[in-house]
Amino acid sequence: MTELPGRPTADLLADLRAGRLTPGALAEACLDRVTAREGVVRAFAEMDEGHWRVGAARAAADSPLAGLPVGVKDVLDTADLPTGYGSPIWTGHRPRADAACVALARAAGGVVAGKTVTTEFATRIPGATTNPHDPSRTPGGSSQGSAAGVAAGFFPMAFGTQTAGSIIRPAAFCGVVGFKPSHGLIHRGGMRMMSETLDTIGAIGRDVLACALLAGACAGQDWAAGLDRSVPAPRIAFIPGPAESVLEESTRALLDRAAEALSRAGATVRRATLPPAVLAAVAAHPVVMQGETRHALAWELSAAPEGLSDTLRERMAWAAGLPRDALPAARQTLSLARDAFADFMADHDLVLTASAPGEAPVGLAATGDPACNLLWTALHAPCVTLPAGRGPNGMPLGVQLVGAVGSDAATLARSAWAATALG
């Protein structure tokens, strides 16, 4: 049974709906994986086998998620499991209600497998999670437990959140699929939010279908249905940057190979340069992120500053030292950048770019550079990372596809097409 968690989502879904597989049997297979590997991977912040089994017993096979297990990032509230936000300040915190997305996932037939490790308030200091492909390396952050858990076969799908690169980067480092929807499509009620302007709930899964199922269930959309339809070969803007200077040689070569493969499959692939108004969002992003995070942590900074890491306090001090008009000016820069990006995407269906600078770095004290992600997050665009190769140390590499804001269904369908083309 332990081979079940490694099967494609379409196969699991078909067997669950046909009665050839029960949610309970799938839960036991996933729990076998947890027993075998969690001691090294350490993906869970909280996990209760009894809760998991009860959820599986209640799941309906005719529901959209049909009893598939779901990992829940520990910045999303759960009524039946503690939610600690990756911070010692909130250890043992018991919310009264589920976050909106968790409630919607349960209503759609998803079975909560447990709470997955996050960095401190989904911002800075990592948890203990390791990369399932090499435990000496980071799984990325801040959705580290979700990405590692999917890669280890603990659950086929999980919630992630992204303020800079916290869905796309860990999914790429762990060799799975990540989907950051357009900003605001998944309701953020019950999420411990740091940045009103940037924070976005999304999905990490073993394939595009897993992400489409989970995110679609929470957005009230049947995004999975569109994956089965043929789509016209897309018009792709090939943009290695804006973080091209930090890309490792293996990533540069990977992007070139991906561009060639997509072109051979019929896509129109052209190198392109983003307008200056779009690129201005790169410098504005940290001002918005840190400025709004400082507001979000007002109580902790006042009542429990000793519970915050030195790194996070330093970033909040930096934000406090900005001119009074810096935050509203940066928000305006992002607004203008989104307008310019909409004009740019009128001539393109997708952007092909890097998911991360390279392989997951060695060490667990940091989670890797989000330079390849923060622009697209600031633009509120839907983003997908697809596994696309291996680096010089045998670790997974991903490529990122970015769509126009609001084109989530089409971006997922085109990403599924691209996944086939990339092999």
C-alpha positions, 0 to 999 in steps of 0.5 A: 500500500505504501506505493499509493502516495507516489501515484499520479493524482488522476489515478488516485482520484479515479480509484477513489471515485470508482470505489477501488480505493477508500480514503481510509486505505489511502490515509493508511498508506500515507501514514506508512510513509510518515512513519518511515520518513518523518523522523528525517524529513520533519514536515509536520508541525502538528499531526494527529493520526486519529484526526486524520483517520476520522477525517478519512472516514467522513470523506465522500468519494463523490466530492471534488477532492474525494478524500485526498489528504491535504497538508495545511501550512501552519499559518492557516488556522485549524479548529482541531489542531494547534496553530503556532505560526512558526513562532514560540510566542504562539506555541499551543495556540488553539483557534476556534475555527478553521481558516476559510480555505481549510473549511472549503477544502474539507467541504470539498472532501479534502482530509486534513493530514496535519499542520506543516512546518513554516518559517517564523510567521512565514517570513524568516527563521526556518523550522527543522524540515529537511529536503526529502532528496537530501536531508543536508539541504533546505527544502526552501521556505516558508512553505517548507513542510508543505513542499517536503511533505508532498515530495516525501509522499505524506500527502498529494497536495498541501496549502502554501502561502507566498509573500515573496517566493514561498510557494514556488521556491520550495516546490522547485527545490523539492521537485514538485509542482507549485501554484500561486494563484492571482492575488485574492482569489483564495480567501485569506480569512483565518490566515496569519497575514503579514502583508495585505498587499502581497500575501497569497494562498496557493497549492503545492502538489505532486502534479498540476492536477493536484494543485488545480484541484485544491486551489480550485476547490478553495476559489470556487472554480473547477480549474481541474476540468480545463486540464483535460482539454486541448489548448492552443500552443501558447505564446511565451515570453522567455525572460530569464531575469529580472534576477538573471545575474544570480542564476546558476549555470545549471539553471541558465542551461535548464531554461534554454532547454525548456525554451527549446522543448516548448518551441518544438512542441509548437509554442511561439517562444521569444526572448523578451524584456520587461518594461521599466515600469514593471521592473520598478516593482522589484525595489518596491517589493521589500518596502511593502513586505517589510512595512506591512509585516511591521504593522502585522506584528505590532502586538508581538513587537510590543508585548513579546519582542523577546519571542521574535528572532533577532533577524525578524526584529532587525527587519522590522527596525529597518522598516521603522526607519523608512520615511513616512511616505515610503510605504504608500509610494511603494504601493503606488509603484506596484499598482503602476507596475501591474498596469504595465504588466497587463499591457505587456501580457496582451501579446503573450500567454505565458512568461517562461522564467526561473523558479529559483537560482539553482538547486536547494542550498546546503544547510538548514539555517536559510531557505534560499534566495527569493529573487526569482519570485518576488517580482511576480508576486508583487504583480499579483500574477498566477505562477506555476513551477514545474519540475524540469531537470536536475542540477549538478548535485542531482537535486531538482530544478524547476522552471516557472510559468507566469500568466496574466493576472486573472488568467488562472484557469488558462495558466494551469491548462497551459502549464499542464500542456507545458509539463507534457512538452517538458517530459 
